[in-house]
Amino acid sequence: MRDRAQIRMLPDGRRLHMQDGPIDLIVEGFGEAREIEAAYHAASRRFVTVLDELCSELTFLRQAAAVDGFQPDGSVARRMVEAVRPYASKHFITPMAAVAGAVAEEILEVMTSSAKLSRAYVNDGGDIALHLVLGERFVVGMVDLPDGSLNPTFRKARNGEHPFFKKPFGTTTIDFVQPVRGIATSGWRGRSFSLGIADAVTVLADSAATADAAATIIANAVDLPGSDKIGRVPACDLAPDSDLGERLVTQSVGRLSFHEIYEALAAGERTAESLREINLIRAAALNLQGEIRVVGAEAGSRSIATSLPKRSLVHA
């Protein structure tokens, strides 16, 4: 194991924290103790190789995606390419738009192929890969946080008890029979650059890499082109090696009128609906200055329901 990678159990004794450069994972598995231990060992062995593997193909991964063509060598890189390829003909997007989700998927696959787990998740900075077996489920909730940070939280509902310490304004239940195995969030306030003005767009999709790429596309679509209330700068001014180059990324958003919020969210909704129609996503929640729009909500306990201002997703 290289000295650069830091791997440790968190104080709760359940979750594993793995960090290497910009990759920062929280991992949790459920099952028999020996199976969890085997899964964590497998995850650790694979994790220490991921960053070097990605760096070896970084030049290619920072280039605009193509509809077809070259396939990278690394398995994480291939996941990234496949996740962004559906957008290549209509949007500027690079495989880096799916890097966090692809890493989460890779680590989760190693865990589940090495041990028998009833449930597991890998959270890469809010982009999450999920594993469930028959009869298991995750409850994902949205609650208010004063700092506006964004992260999903998972708890197993037992005997009707609600899994959150705070009353959520929105929840969705993901169980084995549903296709959702990935959750991702994108927006101008996040750790990555955005071309749009969404505070957050959270996407549910069949895989974490797919959700990651889709969240980027939808968040970019939530926008008011030409508005003087939005501060933008070239991405390369903030990060010279950014895959976005000289494209303008959002750095500030002034107070918007209701009409402006409606217009920006409507643009994002249209994009999200188009992706849902072709099964690239299953659902999405779009948040802009306290207003939320939900795409793909269904009736019943699995719907994503929202009702209060200043919403955010939270991870325990």
C-alpha positions as CSV (number, residue, x, y, z in Angstrom):
1,M,0.0,0.0,0.0
2,R,1.4,3.4,-1.0
3,D,1.9,6.0,1.7
4,R,-0.2,8.5,-0.2
5,A,-3.4,6.6,0.3
6,Q,-5.1,6.9,3.7
7,I,-7.4,4.0,4.8
8,R,-9.0,3.8,8.2
9,M,-12.1,2.7,10.0
10,L,-14.3,5.6,11.2
11,P,-15.0,5.9,15.0
12,D,-18.4,4.2,14.6
13,G,-16.5,0.9,13.7
14,R,-18.9,0.3,10.8
15,R,-17.7,2.6,8.0
16,L,-14.4,2.6,6.1
17,H,-12.8,5.9,5.0
18,M,-10.4,5.8,2.0
19,Q,-8.7,8.9,0.7
20,D,-6.1,9.3,-2.1
21,G,-5.6,12.7,-3.6
22,P,-9.0,14.0,-4.8
23,I,-10.7,10.6,-4.3
24,D,-12.5,10.5,-0.9
25,L,-14.7,7.5,-0.2
26,I,-17.0,6.4,2.6
27,V,-17.8,2.7,2.4
28,E,-20.2,0.6,4.4
29,G,-21.2,-3.0,4.1
30,F,-23.9,-5.0,5.8
31,G,-23.8,-8.7,6.5
32,E,-21.8,-11.2,8.6
33,A,-18.7,-9.7,10.2
34,R,-16.3,-11.9,8.3
35,E,-17.9,-11.0,5.0
36,I,-17.7,-7.3,5.8
37,E,-14.1,-7.7,6.7
38,A,-13.4,-9.5,3.4
39,A,-15.2,-6.8,1.5
40,Y,-13.2,-4.0,3.1
41,H,-9.9,-5.8,2.5
42,A,-10.8,-6.2,-1.2
43,A,-11.9,-2.6,-1.4
44,S,-8.6,-1.4,0.1
45,R,-6.5,-3.5,-2.2
46,R,-8.2,-2.1,-5.3
47,F,-8.4,1.5,-4.0
48,V,-4.7,2.0,-3.8
49,T,-4.4,1.4,-7.5
50,V,-7.2,3.6,-8.8
51,L,-5.7,7.0,-8.8
52,D,-2.5,6.0,-10.7
53,E,-4.6,4.0,-13.2
54,L,-6.7,7.1,-13.9
55,C,-3.7,9.4,-14.1
56,S,-2.1,7.2,-16.7
57,E,-5.0,8.0,-19.1
58,L,-5.8,11.5,-17.9
59,T,-5.1,13.2,-21.2
60,F,-7.7,11.1,-22.9
61,L,-10.2,11.4,-20.1
62,R,-10.1,15.2,-20.3
63,Q,-11.0,15.3,-24.0
64,A,-14.5,15.7,-25.3
65,A,-16.4,12.5,-25.4
66,A,-17.1,10.8,-28.8
67,V,-20.1,8.8,-29.8
68,D,-17.8,5.9,-30.6
69,G,-14.1,5.2,-31.0
70,F,-11.2,4.7,-28.6
71,Q,-11.7,2.6,-25.4
72,P,-9.3,3.3,-22.5
73,D,-7.5,0.5,-20.8
74,G,-8.6,0.9,-17.2
75,S,-11.9,-0.4,-16.0
76,V,-12.8,2.8,-14.2
77,A,-12.0,4.8,-17.3
78,R,-14.2,2.5,-19.4
79,R,-17.1,3.1,-17.0
80,M,-16.6,6.8,-17.4
81,V,-16.5,6.7,-21.2
82,E,-19.7,4.6,-21.4
83,A,-21.5,6.9,-19.0
84,V,-20.9,10.1,-21.0
85,R,-21.1,8.6,-24.5
86,P,-24.9,9.1,-24.8
87,Y,-24.4,12.8,-24.6
88,A,-21.5,13.2,-26.9
89,S,-23.5,14.1,-30.0
90,K,-25.4,17.0,-28.5
91,H,-23.3,18.3,-25.5
92,F,-19.8,19.1,-24.6
93,I,-18.9,16.5,-22.0
94,T,-15.7,14.7,-21.0
95,P,-15.4,11.3,-19.2
96,M,-14.3,13.3,-16.2
97,A,-18.0,14.1,-15.7
98,A,-18.5,10.6,-14.5
99,V,-15.3,10.0,-12.5
100,A,-16.7,10.0,-9.0
101,G,-19.6,7.7,-9.8
102,A,-17.3,5.3,-11.8
103,V,-14.8,5.0,-8.9
104,A,-17.7,4.3,-6.5
105,E,-19.0,1.6,-8.8
106,E,-15.6,0.0,-9.2
107,I,-15.0,-0.3,-5.5
108,L,-18.5,-1.6,-4.8
109,E,-18.1,-4.3,-7.5
110,V,-14.8,-5.4,-5.9
111,M,-16.6,-5.7,-2.6
112,T,-19.6,-7.6,-3.8
113,S,-17.5,-10.0,-5.9
114,S,-15.3,-10.8,-2.9
115,A,-17.9,-11.2,-0.1
116,K,-21.6,-11.9,0.5
117,L,-23.2,-8.7,1.6
118,S,-26.9,-8.0,2.1
119,R,-26.4,-4.3,1.4
120,A,-23.5,-1.9,0.7
121,Y,-22.8,1.5,-0.5
122,V,-19.7,3.4,-1.7
123,N,-20.1,7.2,-1.4
124,D,-17.6,9.2,-3.4
125,G,-18.2,12.8,-2.3
126,G,-22.0,12.4,-2.7
127,D,-21.9,10.2,-5.8
128,I,-23.0,6.8,-4.6
129,A,-23.1,3.2,-5.8
130,L,-25.6,0.9,-4.1
131,H,-25.8,-2.9,-3.6
132,L,-29.0,-4.7,-2.5
133,V,-30.1,-8.3,-2.3
134,L,-33.7,-9.5,-2.3
135,G,-35.7,-8.1,0.6
136,E,-33.3,-5.3,1.4
137,R,-33.7,-1.6,0.8
138,F,-32.2,1.8,1.5
139,V,-34.2,4.8,2.5
140,V,-32.8,8.0,1.1
141,G,-33.9,11.3,2.7
142,M,-33.6,15.0,2.2
143,V,-33.5,17.2,5.3
144,D,-32.6,20.8,6.0
145,L,-29.1,21.7,7.0
146,P,-28.0,25.2,7.9
147,D,-24.8,24.9,5.9
148,G,-26.5,23.7,2.8
149,S,-24.1,20.8,2.3
150,L,-25.3,18.0,0.1
151,N,-25.0,14.3,0.9
152,P,-27.4,11.3,0.9
153,T,-28.2,9.5,4.1
154,F,-29.1,5.8,4.3
155,R,-30.8,4.0,7.2
156,K,-32.7,0.8,7.3
157,A,-36.3,1.3,8.3
158,R,-37.3,-1.1,11.1
159,N,-40.7,-1.7,12.6
160,G,-42.1,1.5,11.1
161,E,-39.4,3.7,12.8
162,H,-38.3,6.6,10.7
163,P,-34.6,6.4,9.9
164,F,-33.7,10.1,10.4
165,F,-32.8,12.2,13.4
166,K,-34.5,15.2,11.7
167,K,-37.9,15.2,10.0
168,P,-37.2,15.0,6.3
169,F,-39.2,17.0,3.8
170,G,-38.6,14.4,1.1
171,T,-37.7,10.7,0.9
172,T,-37.3,7.9,-1.6
173,T,-37.1,4.2,-0.9
174,I,-34.8,2.1,-3.0
175,D,-35.3,-1.6,-2.8
176,F,-34.0,-4.7,-4.6
177,V,-36.7,-4.8,-7.3
178,Q,-36.1,-1.2,-8.4
179,P,-33.4,-0.6,-11.0
180,V,-31.8,2.3,-9.2
181,R,-28.3,1.6,-8.1
182,G,-26.7,5.0,-8.4
183,I,-27.2,8.5,-6.9
184,A,-25.3,11.6,-7.9
185,T,-25.5,15.3,-7.2
186,S,-24.2,18.2,-9.3
187,G,-24.4,22.0,-9.1
188,W,-22.5,25.2,-9.0
189,R,-22.0,25.0,-5.2
190,G,-20.4,21.6,-5.4
191,R,-16.8,20.4,-5.6
192,S,-16.8,20.4,-9.4
193,F,-17.4,23.2,-11.9
194,S,-20.8,23.7,-13.4
195,L,-22.0,25.6,-16.5
196,G,-25.4,26.2,-14.9
197,I,-26.8,27.8,-11.8
198,A,-28.6,25.0,-10.0
199,D,-27.7,24.8,-6.3
200,A,-28.1,21.1,-6.6
201,V,-29.4,18.5,-9.0
202,T,-29.7,15.0,-7.6
203,V,-30.3,12.1,-9.9
204,L,-31.3,8.5,-9.4
205,A,-30.2,6.2,-12.1
206,D,-29.3,2.5,-12.8
207,S,-25.6,3.1,-12.0
208,A,-23.5,5.6,-10.2
209,A,-21.5,6.6,-13.2
210,T,-24.7,7.1,-15.3
211,A,-26.2,9.2,-12.5
212,D,-23.0,11.3,-12.3
213,A,-23.0,12.1,-16.0
214,A,-26.7,12.9,-16.1
215,A,-26.5,15.1,-13.0
216,T,-23.8,17.2,-14.8
217,I,-25.9,17.5,-17.9
218,I,-29.1,18.5,-16.0
219,A,-27.3,20.9,-13.7
220,N,-25.8,22.6,-16.7
221,A,-29.2,23.0,-18.2
222,V,-30.6,24.9,-15.2
223,D,-29.5,28.3,-16.4
224,L,-30.3,31.9,-17.4
225,P,-27.9,32.6,-20.3
226,G,-26.9,36.3,-20.5
227,S,-28.2,37.2,-17.0
228,D,-26.1,39.9,-15.3
229,K,-27.0,38.3,-11.9
230,I,-24.6,35.4,-12.6
231,G,-20.9,35.6,-12.2
232,R,-18.9,33.4,-14.5
233,V,-15.2,32.9,-15.2
234,P,-13.2,30.6,-17.5
235,A,-12.6,27.3,-15.9
236,C,-9.0,27.4,-16.8
237,D,-8.6,30.6,-14.7
238,L,-9.6,28.6,-11.6
239,A,-7.9,25.4,-12.6
240,P,-5.4,25.5,-15.4
241,D,-5.8,21.8,-16.1
242,S,-9.6,21.7,-16.1
243,D,-11.2,19.6,-18.7
244,L,-13.6,22.5,-19.3
245,G,-10.8,24.7,-20.7
246,E,-12.0,28.3,-21.4
247,R,-15.7,27.5,-20.9
248,L,-17.4,29.8,-18.5
249,V,-18.3,28.2,-15.1
250,T,-20.6,29.7,-12.5
251,Q,-19.0,31.3,-9.5
252,S,-21.9,33.4,-8.1
253,V,-25.6,33.7,-8.4
254,G,-27.5,36.8,-7.2
255,R,-31.0,36.8,-5.8
256,L,-33.3,35.7,-8.6
257,S,-37.0,36.7,-9.1
258,F,-39.6,34.0,-9.0
259,H,-39.9,34.2,-12.8
260,E,-36.2,33.8,-13.3
261,I,-36.1,30.8,-11.0
262,Y,-39.1,29.3,-12.8
263,E,-37.4,29.8,-16.2
264,A,-34.1,28.2,-15.1
265,L,-35.7,25.3,-13.4
266,A,-38.0,24.7,-16.4
267,A,-35.0,24.4,-18.7
268,G,-33.5,21.8,-16.3
269,E,-36.8,19.9,-16.1
270,R,-37.1,19.6,-19.8
271,T,-33.6,18.1,-20.0
272,A,-34.3,15.7,-17.1
273,E,-37.6,14.6,-18.7
274,S,-35.8,13.9,-22.0
275,L,-33.3,11.7,-20.2
276,R,-36.0,9.9,-18.2
277,E,-37.9,9.1,-21.4
278,I,-34.9,7.2,-22.8
279,N,-34.1,5.6,-19.4
280,L,-30.8,7.3,-18.8
281,I,-32.3,8.4,-15.4
282,R,-35.1,7.2,-13.2
283,A,-35.8,10.4,-11.3
284,A,-34.2,13.8,-10.4
285,A,-34.7,16.6,-7.9
286,L,-33.6,20.1,-9.1
287,N,-33.0,22.8,-6.4
288,L,-32.5,26.5,-7.1
289,Q,-32.7,29.1,-4.3
290,G,-35.1,27.1,-2.2
291,E,-37.4,26.1,-5.1
292,I,-37.4,22.4,-6.0
293,R,-38.7,20.6,-9.0
294,V,-39.0,16.8,-9.1
295,V,-38.9,14.7,-12.3
296,G,-40.0,11.1,-12.2
297,A,-41.8,11.0,-8.9
298,E,-44.3,8.3,-8.6
299,A,-47.2,7.9,-6.2
300,G,-46.6,5.9,-3.0
301,S,-43.8,5.5,-0.5
302,R,-41.1,5.5,-3.2
303,S,-41.9,9.0,-4.5
304,I,-39.6,12.0,-4.0
305,A,-41.8,14.5,-2.2
306,T,-40.7,18.0,-1.2
307,S,-42.5,20.8,0.6
308,L,-40.1,23.0,2.5
309,P,-37.6,25.7,1.5
310,K,-33.8,25.4,1.7
311,R,-33.7,21.7,1.0
312,S,-30.6,19.6,0.8
313,L,-29.6,15.9,0.8
314,V,-27.8,14.7,3.9
315,H,-25.5,11.8,4.6
316,A,-25.1,10.3,8.0
